[in-house]
Amino acid sequence: DTGVSQDPRHKITKRGQNVTFRCDPISEHNRLYWYRQTLGQGPEFLTYFQNEAQLEKSRLLSDRFSAERPKGSFSTLEIQRTEQGDSAMYLCASSLGTTFLLQTGELFFGEGSRLTVL
Amino acid sequence: AQSVSQHNHHVILSEAASLELGCNYSYGGTVNLFWYVQYPGQHLQLLLKYFSGDPLVKGIKGFEAEFIKSKFSFNLRKPSVQWSDTAEYFCAVIVSISNFGNEKLTFGTGTRLTIIP
């Protein structure tokens, strides 16, 4: 499968623990996005990268959240000191090109990493 | 900031019925509009998109959507639904501004569509 892959698919953790999610985008896709989706809501933008540069962070992303894309390929999203409100599906998506609007406008999504904080 | 509204949270139809899902956006300038679909157990995927030109756009699996600028709407339609159309449908918008900070999709809350055989 050459699509976007995310790991782990499901993580159950206790409040206060740290968790890390990994996303492997489609090869050669420059853009990588993280979204969060809770039940009954659409995906909410968290952050995105152009190669290794993090270009924008949502105000939803508190100081406990950090994302990296060290070599411009895979990305990690770490949540420190998890809270029950962090329970959600964390979606990764990628797209080709330096300017999204000049491309097809299509984001290729992974299947998500579901976080449950007890 | 742009936002997207989908007022139909859950729609239940019988097979062969016609479908229209509402989508309204709030931005007065140039926008690009999308519908994404998520089938049960699968990832989000693009159904159709509007960038410019003909306001009636056709997508995969017989879906179409009409961009009506005066109504700030981009409703999704299908003349005859099938059981396999059961899924969650998300409308999304991106504002056509070239500077960084707007290079992201903003999604609506989604509409769950259930088709009864």
Interface residues (C-beta under 8 A of the other chain):
Chain A: G3 V4 R31 Y33 Y35 G40 Q41 G42 P43 E44 F45 Y48 L55 E56 L91 A93 T99 F100 L101 T104 G105 E106 L107 F109 G110 E111 G112
Chain B: V4 Q6 H9 N32 F34 Q42 H43 L44 Q45 L46 K49 F51 F90 A92 I94 S96 S98 F100 G101 E103 K104 L105 T106 F107 G108 T109 G110
